[in-house]
């Protein structure tokens, strides 16, 4: 019974950590990263379609992302979708492809990105704590002795501490990357 609770908790913590890492990858750092355009949907024949399904995405150099739509009639739709996504980058179109020049980050933008990072980090910690609460409730509801329950709660707390340490380490690395000039 407790082993199942441990496995479920471990799986939930892994999912929470993966989700947090995906969120981190979407935060700009001054370098070109295709994760910046993840989630952007382009209007394609009346249906919102992910950008990577209607165009080839490339990192031309460390500060430039190029987007070459399979269908040239989509150039303006791709530009509109990027502007609407409000990612802080102004696209330019040369008739063949859309270029996204990644501007260098100013001190103020860096501070705002760090604030956003701290908010996402706290959200990830809340998710981890919710996993702990759910696991603790399952342990307390299980038909085990007091000693076994105490050991289980201690084991779950160790898992939670490890998960929060991973989240904090990832956040610190991302903050260092953002503040790099």
Secondary structure, 3 states (H helix, E strand, C coil): CHHHHHHHHHHHHHHHHHHHHHHHHCCCCCCCCHHHHCCCEEEECCEEEEHHHCEEEEEEECCEEEEEECCHHHHHHHHHHHHHHCCCCCEEECCCCEEEECCCCCHHHHHHHHHHHHHHHHHHHHHHHHHHHHHHHHHHHCCCCHHHHHHHHHHHHHHHHHHHHHHHHHHHHHHHHHHCC
